Amino acid sequence: MAKTVLGIHVTFLTLLFAVLLLNDVMYTPVEKICERASGTWKGICIHSNDCNNQCVKWENAGSGSCHYQFPNYMCFCYFDC
């Protein structure tokens, strides 16, 4: 009887440890992405590819895209926060 109880405790602790370990591995925090209007773009933004290239090359952003913000389309750059 004592061996059975000990075996149950060992099995339970092993499963608990595995669940806690897998829970920590499965959780990966997502980095936040910050958006701000391009400081180097002039005029209306029509082509997102051009905006993306300018944000990446000139402003060291991860990416860029055209979005509407009153009163026109603007180039927005995306950075890791």
The first five atom37 places (N, CA, C, CB, O) and aatype in JSON, in Angstrom:
{
  "aatype": [12, 0, 11, 16, 19, 10, 7, 9, 8, 19, 16, 13, 10, 16, 10, 10, 13, 0, 19, 10, 10, 10, 2, 3, 19, 12, 18, 16, 14, 19, 6, 11, 9, 4, 6, 1, 0, 15, 7, 16, 17, 11, 7, 9, 4, 9, 8, 15, 2, 3, 4, 2, 2, 5, 4, 19, 11, 17, 6, 2, 0, 7, 15, 7, 15, 4, 8, 18, 5, 13, 14, 2, 18, 12, 4, 13, 4, 18, 13, 3, 4],
  "atom_mask": [
    [1, 1, 1, 1, 1],
    [1, 1, 1, 1, 1],
    [1, 1, 1, 1, 1],
    [1, 1, 1, 1, 1],
    [1, 1, 1, 1, 1],
    [1, 1, 1, 1, 1],
    [1, 1, 1, 0, 1],
    [1, 1, 1, 1, 1],
    [1, 1, 1, 1, 1],
    [1, 1, 1, 1, 1],
    [1, 1, 1, 1, 1],
    [1, 1, 1, 1, 1],
    [1, 1, 1, 1, 1],
    [1, 1, 1, 1, 1],
    [1, 1, 1, 1, 1],
    [1, 1, 1, 1, 1],
    [1, 1, 1, 1, 1],
    [1, 1, 1, 1, 1],
    [1, 1, 1, 1, 1],
    [1, 1, 1, 1, 1],
    [1, 1, 1, 1, 1],
    [1, 1, 1, 1, 1],
    [1, 1, 1, 1, 1],
    [1, 1, 1, 1, 1],
    [1, 1, 1, 1, 1],
    [1, 1, 1, 1, 1],
    [1, 1, 1, 1, 1],
    [1, 1, 1, 1, 1],
    [1, 1, 1, 1, 1],
    [1, 1, 1, 1, 1],
    [1, 1, 1, 1, 1],
    [1, 1, 1, 1, 1],
    [1, 1, 1, 1, 1],
    [1, 1, 1, 1, 1],
    [1, 1, 1, 1, 1],
    [1, 1, 1, 1, 1],
    [1, 1, 1, 1, 1],
    [1, 1, 1, 1, 1],
    [1, 1, 1, 0, 1],
    [1, 1, 1, 1, 1],
    [1, 1, 1, 1, 1],
    [1, 1, 1, 1, 1],
    [1, 1, 1, 0, 1],
    [1, 1, 1, 1, 1],
    [1, 1, 1, 1, 1],
    [1, 1, 1, 1, 1],
    [1, 1, 1, 1, 1],
    [1, 1, 1, 1, 1],
    [1, 1, 1, 1, 1],
    [1, 1, 1, 1, 1],
    [1, 1, 1, 1, 1],
    [1, 1, 1, 1, 1],
    [1, 1, 1, 1, 1],
    [1, 1, 1, 1, 1],
    [1, 1, 1, 1, 1],
    [1, 1, 1, 1, 1],
    [1, 1, 1, 1, 1],
    [1, 1, 1, 1, 1],
    [1, 1, 1, 1, 1],
    [1, 1, 1, 1, 1],
    [1, 1, 1, 1, 1],
    [1, 1, 1, 0, 1],
    [1, 1, 1, 1, 1],
    [1, 1, 1, 0, 1],
    [1, 1, 1, 1, 1],
    [1, 1, 1, 1, 1],
    [1, 1, 1, 1, 1],
    [1, 1, 1, 1, 1],
    [1, 1, 1, 1, 1],
    [1, 1, 1, 1, 1],
    [1, 1, 1, 1, 1],
    [1, 1, 1, 1, 1],
    [1, 1, 1, 1, 1],
    [1, 1, 1, 1, 1],
    [1, 1, 1, 1, 1],
    [1, 1, 1, 1, 1],
    [1, 1, 1, 1, 1],
    [1, 1, 1, 1, 1],
    [1, 1, 1, 1, 1],
    [1, 1, 1, 1, 1],
    [1, 1, 1, 1, 1]
  ],
  "atom_positions": [
    [[0.82, -1.2, 0.0], [0.0, 0.0, 0.0], [0.86, 1.25, 0.0], [-0.93, 0.0, 1.2], [0.55, 2.22, -0.69]],
    [[1.94, 1.24, 0.77], [2.82, 2.4, 0.85], [3.48, 2.68, -0.48], [3.88, 2.2, 1.93], [3.66, 3.84, -0.86]],
    [[3.86, 1.61, -1.21], [4.48, 1.8, -2.52], [3.49, 2.41, -3.5], [5.01, 0.47, -3.07], [3.87, 3.25, -4.32]],
    [[2.23, 2.02, -3.42], [1.21, 2.55, -4.31], [0.99, 4.04, -4.05], [-0.11, 1.79, -4.13], [0.89, 4.82, -5.0]],
    [[0.91, 4.44, -2.8], [0.72, 5.84, -2.45], [1.92, 6.66, -2.9], [0.5, 6.0, -0.93], [1.77, 7.75, -3.45]],
    [[3.13, 6.13, -2.68], [4.34, 6.81, -3.11], [4.37, 6.94, -4.63], [5.59, 6.05, -2.61], [4.74, 7.99, -5.16]],
    [[3.99, 5.89, -5.32], [3.95, 5.92, -6.79], [2.95, 6.95, -7.31], [0.0, 0.0, 0.0], [3.21, 7.63, -8.3]],
    [[1.82, 7.06, -6.65], [0.8, 8.04, -7.05], [1.34, 9.45, -6.83], [-0.51, 7.84, -6.25], [1.15, 10.32, -7.68]],
    [[2.01, 9.67, -5.71], [2.58, 11.0, -5.44], [3.66, 11.36, -6.46], [3.17, 11.04, -4.02], [3.69, 12.49, -6.94]],
    [[4.52, 10.42, -6.78], [5.58, 10.68, -7.76], [4.97, 10.97, -9.13], [6.55, 9.47, -7.85], [5.4, 11.89, -9.82]],
    [[3.99, 10.19, -9.52], [3.32, 10.41, -10.8], [2.63, 11.77, -10.83], [2.3, 9.3, -11.07], [2.73, 12.5, -11.82]],
    [[1.95, 12.11, -9.76], [1.27, 13.4, -9.68], [2.26, 14.55, -9.77], [0.46, 13.51, -8.38], [2.04, 15.51, -10.52]],
    [[3.35, 14.48, -9.02], [4.36, 15.54, -9.05], [5.02, 15.65, -10.42], [5.42, 15.3, -7.98], [5.32, 16.76, -10.88]],
    [[5.26, 14.52, -11.07], [5.84, 14.54, -12.41], [4.89, 15.21, -13.4], [6.17, 13.11, -12.88], [5.32, 16.03, -14.21]],
    [[3.62, 14.86, -13.35], [2.64, 15.48, -14.25], [2.48, 16.97, -13.96], [1.28, 14.78, -14.12], [2.37, 17.77, -14.89]],
    [[2.48, 17.34, -12.7], [2.37, 18.75, -12.33], [3.57, 19.54, -12.86], [2.27, 18.9, -10.8], [3.41, 20.63, -13.4]],
    [[4.76, 18.98, -12.7], [5.97, 19.63, -13.2], [5.9, 19.77, -14.73], [7.22, 18.82, -12.8], [6.26, 20.82, -15.26]],
    [[5.45, 18.74, -15.42], [5.34, 18.79, -16.89], [4.34, 19.85, -17.33], [4.93, 17.42, -17.44], [4.6, 20.58, -18.29]],
    [[3.21, 19.95, -16.65], [2.2, 20.95, -17.0], [2.76, 22.36, -16.78], [0.93, 20.75, -16.16], [2.57, 23.23, -17.63]],
    [[3.42, 22.58, -15.67], [4.0, 23.9, -15.4], [5.08, 24.24, -16.41], [4.56, 23.95, -13.99], [5.18, 25.39, -16.85]],
    [[5.89, 23.28, -16.77], [6.96, 23.51, -17.73], [6.39, 23.81, -19.11], [7.9, 22.3, -17.8], [6.83, 24.75, -19.77]],
    [[5.42, 23.03, -19.56], [4.81, 23.25, -20.87], [4.05, 24.55, -20.92], [3.88, 22.09, -21.23], [4.04, 25.23, -21.95]],
    [[3.41, 24.93, -19.83], [2.67, 26.18, -19.78], [3.62, 27.36, -19.98], [1.92, 26.32, -18.45], [3.28, 28.32, -20.67]],
    [[4.79, 27.31, -19.38], [5.77, 28.38, -19.52], [6.35, 28.41, -20.93], [6.91, 28.2, -18.5], [6.58, 29.49, -21.48]],
    [[6.57, 27.26, -21.53], [7.12, 27.2, -22.88], [6.1, 27.67, -23.91], [7.58, 25.77, -23.22], [6.46, 28.34, -24.88]],
    [[4.84, 27.35, -23.71], [3.81, 27.69, -24.68], [3.47, 29.17, -24.67], [2.55, 26.88, -24.42], [2.98, 29.69, -25.67]],
    [[3.73, 29.87, -23.57], [3.44, 31.29, -23.48], [4.63, 32.07, -24.0], [3.09, 31.7, -22.04], [5.7, 32.07, -23.39]],
    [[4.44, 32.75, -25.12], [5.49, 33.61, -25.65], [4.92, 35.01, -25.78], [6.02, 33.08, -27.04], [4.0, 35.23, -26.57]],
    [[5.44, 35.94, -25.02], [4.91, 37.3, -25.08], [5.13, 37.92, -26.46], [5.56, 38.17, -24.0], [6.18, 37.73, -27.08]],
    [[4.15, 38.64, -26.91], [4.2, 39.29, -28.22], [4.71, 40.71, -28.02], [2.81, 39.28, -28.92], [4.23, 41.45, -27.16]],
    [[5.7, 41.08, -28.83], [6.22, 42.44, -28.74], [5.18, 43.41, -29.29], [7.56, 42.57, -29.49], [4.52, 43.13, -30.29]],
    [[5.06, 44.53, -28.64], [4.13, 45.55, -29.11], [4.76, 46.31, -30.27], [3.74, 46.52, -27.97], [5.97, 46.51, -30.32]],
    [[3.92, 46.72, -31.19], [4.37, 47.51, -32.33], [3.77, 48.9, -32.2], [3.97, 46.84, -33.68], [2.55, 49.05, -32.05]],
    [[4.63, 49.9, -32.25], [4.19, 51.29, -32.16], [4.1, 51.9, -33.55], [5.14, 52.12, -31.26], [4.94, 51.63, -34.42]],
    [[3.1, 52.72, -33.75], [2.86, 53.37, -35.03], [3.06, 54.87, -34.86], [1.44, 53.06, -35.57], [2.61, 55.46, -33.87]],
    [[3.75, 55.49, -35.82], [3.83, 56.95, -35.82], [3.97, 57.44, -37.25], [5.02, 57.44, -34.95], [4.5, 56.75, -38.12]],
    [[3.49, 58.64, -37.47], [3.56, 59.23, -38.81], [5.02, 59.42, -39.19], [2.8, 60.58, -38.86], [5.85, 59.79, -38.36]],
    [[5.32, 59.17, -40.45], [6.68, 59.33, -40.94], [7.13, 60.78, -40.81], [6.79, 58.86, -42.4], [6.37, 61.7, -41.11]],
    [[8.35, 60.95, -40.37], [8.91, 62.29, -40.27], [9.59, 62.74, -41.54], [0.0, 0.0, 0.0], [9.92, 63.92, -41.68]],
    [[9.81, 61.82, -42.48], [10.51, 62.16, -43.71], [9.61, 62.16, -44.94], [11.64, 61.2, -43.93], [10.02, 62.63, -46.0]],
    [[8.41, 61.64, -44.82], [7.49, 61.56, -45.96], [6.83, 62.91, -46.2], [6.4, 60.48, -45.73], [6.38, 63.56, -45.26]],
    [[6.79, 63.33, -47.44], [6.14, 64.59, -47.81], [5.03, 64.3, -48.8], [7.17, 65.59, -48.41], [5.21, 63.53, -49.74]],
    [[3.89, 64.92, -48.59], [2.77, 64.79, -49.51], [1.85, 63.64, -49.17], [0.0, 0.0, 0.0], [1.97, 63.0, -48.12]],
    [[0.91, 63.39, -50.1], [-0.08, 62.32, -49.93], [0.59, 60.97, -50.18], [-1.29, 62.52, -50.89], [1.38, 60.82, -51.11]],
    [[0.27, 60.01, -49.36], [0.81, 58.65, -49.49], [-0.15, 57.82, -50.34], [1.03, 57.99, -48.09], [-1.3, 57.59, -49.96]],
    [[0.34, 57.38, -51.49], [-0.5, 56.6, -52.41], [-0.07, 55.14, -52.46], [-0.46, 57.21, -53.81], [-0.91, 54.24, -52.47]],
    [[1.23, 54.9, -52.49], [1.76, 53.54, -52.63], [2.42, 53.09, -51.33], [2.78, 53.47, -53.8], [3.43, 53.65, -50.9]],
    [[1.84, 52.08, -50.71], [2.37, 51.59, -49.44], [3.79, 51.03, -49.58], [1.45, 50.51, -48.87], [4.58, 51.1, -48.64]],
    [[4.12, 50.48, -50.75], [5.48, 49.95, -50.94], [6.52, 51.07, -50.84], [5.59, 49.25, -52.3], [7.58, 50.88, -50.25]],
    [[6.21, 52.23, -51.42], [7.14, 53.36, -51.34], [7.27, 53.83, -49.89], [6.65, 54.52, -52.24], [8.37, 54.13, -49.42]],
    [[6.16, 53.9, -49.2], [6.16, 54.29, -47.79], [6.98, 53.29, -46.97], [4.72, 54.37, -47.24], [7.78, 53.69, -46.13]],
    [[6.78, 52.01, -47.22], [7.52, 50.97, -46.51], [9.02, 51.13, -46.73], [7.05, 49.58, -46.96], [9.8, 51.07, -45.78]],
    [[9.42, 51.32, -47.99], [10.84, 51.48, -48.29], [11.44, 52.68, -47.56], [11.06, 51.63, -49.8], [12.54, 52.6, -47.01]],
    [[10.72, 53.78, -47.55], [11.24, 54.98, -46.9], [11.34, 54.79, -45.38], [10.34, 56.18, -47.21], [12.32, 55.19, -44.77]],
    [[10.32, 54.18, -44.79], [10.35, 53.93, -43.34], [11.52, 53.02, -42.96], [9.03, 53.32, -42.88], [12.21, 53.28, -41.98]],
    [[11.73, 51.97, -43.73], [12.79, 51.01, -43.42], [14.16, 51.63, -43.64], [12.64, 49.74, -44.27], [15.04, 51.5, -42.79]],
    [[14.35, 52.3, -44.76], [15.68, 52.81, -45.11], [16.04, 54.11, -44.4], [15.76, 53.03, -46.59], [17.18, 54.27, -43.97]],
    [[15.1, 55.03, -44.26], [15.41, 56.35, -43.73], [15.13, 56.49, -42.24], [14.63, 57.39, -44.48], [15.79, 57.27, -41.55]],
    [[14.16, 55.74, -41.74], [13.75, 55.93, -40.35], [14.02, 54.71, -39.47], [12.29, 56.28, -40.29], [13.62, 54.68, -38.3]],
    [[14.68, 53.71, -40.04], [15.03, 52.48, -39.3], [13.82, 51.82, -38.65], [16.06, 52.79, -38.23], [13.91, 51.28, -37.54]],
    [[12.71, 51.86, -39.35], [11.48, 51.22, -38.86], [11.43, 49.77, -39.34], [10.22, 51.99, -39.34], [12.18, 49.38, -40.24]],
    [[10.56, 49.0, -38.75], [10.37, 47.63, -39.18], [9.59, 47.55, -40.48], [0.0, 0.0, 0.0], [9.83, 46.67, -41.31]],
    [[8.65, 48.48, -40.65], [7.83, 48.53, -41.86], [7.1, 49.86, -41.91], [6.83, 47.35, -41.91], [7.19, 50.68, -41.0]],
    [[6.37, 50.05, -43.01], [5.57, 51.26, -43.17], [4.41, 51.01, -44.1], [0.0, 0.0, 0.0], [4.43, 50.07, -44.89]],
    [[3.38, 51.85, -44.0], [2.19, 51.66, -44.81], [1.4, 52.97, -44.88], [1.31, 50.53, -44.25], [1.46, 53.79, -43.97]],
    [[0.66, 53.13, -45.99], [-0.2, 54.3, -46.15], [-1.54, 54.06, -45.45], [-0.43, 54.61, -47.66], [-2.14, 52.99, -45.59]],
    [[-2.0, 55.05, -44.69], [-3.3, 54.99, -44.03], [-3.95, 56.36, -44.09], [-3.17, 54.52, -42.56], [-3.28, 57.38, -44.13]],
    [[-5.27, 56.35, -44.1], [-6.0, 57.61, -44.12], [-6.05, 58.2, -42.73], [-7.42, 57.41, -44.68], [-6.44, 57.54, -41.77]],
    [[-5.66, 59.44, -42.64], [-5.85, 60.23, -41.42], [-6.22, 61.63, -41.89], [-4.56, 60.24, -40.49], [-5.49, 62.25, -42.66]],
    [[-7.34, 62.1, -41.43], [-7.88, 63.36, -41.91], [-6.78, 64.42, -41.97], [-9.03, 63.84, -41.01], [-6.07, 64.6, -40.99]],
    [[-6.62, 65.09, -43.06], [-7.48, 65.22, -44.24], [-7.02, 64.41, -45.44], [-7.58, 66.65, -44.62], [-7.6, 64.55, -46.51]],
    [[-5.96, 63.54, -45.3], [-5.5, 62.78, -46.47], [-4.79, 61.5, -46.04], [-4.56, 63.64, -47.34], [-4.73, 61.17, -44.86]],
    [[-4.26, 60.79, -47.03], [-3.5, 59.57, -46.76], [-2.08, 59.95, -46.35], [-3.49, 58.63, -48.0], [-1.44, 60.77, -47.0]],
    [[-1.61, 59.32, -45.27], [-0.28, 59.62, -44.74], [0.53, 58.33, -44.65], [-0.38, 60.3, -43.36], [-0.02, 57.23, -44.6]],
    [[1.84, 58.49, -44.63], [2.75, 57.36, -44.46], [2.99, 57.16, -42.97], [4.1, 57.6, -45.22], [3.4, 58.09, -42.27]],
    [[2.74, 55.95, -42.49], [2.98, 55.61, -41.08], [4.06, 54.54, -41.0], [1.67, 55.12, -40.41], [4.06, 53.58, -41.76]],
    [[4.97, 54.73, -40.07], [6.05, 53.78, -39.83], [5.76, 52.99, -38.57], [7.42, 54.51, -39.72], [5.16, 53.5, -37.62]],
    [[6.19, 51.73, -38.56], [5.94, 50.83, -37.44], [7.27, 50.4, -36.82], [5.13, 49.59, -37.9], [8.17, 49.93, -37.51]],
    [[7.36, 50.58, -35.51], [8.57, 50.28, -34.74], [8.22, 49.33, -33.6], [9.21, 51.57, -34.19], [7.07, 49.28, -33.15]],
    [[9.21, 48.56, -33.13], [9.04, 47.81, -31.89], [9.05, 48.8, -30.74], [10.16, 46.72, -31.72], [9.92, 49.67, -30.67]],
    [[8.08, 48.68, -29.85], [7.99, 49.61, -28.72], [9.1, 49.38, -27.72], [6.65, 49.48, -28.02], [9.18, 50.07, -26.7]]
  ]
}
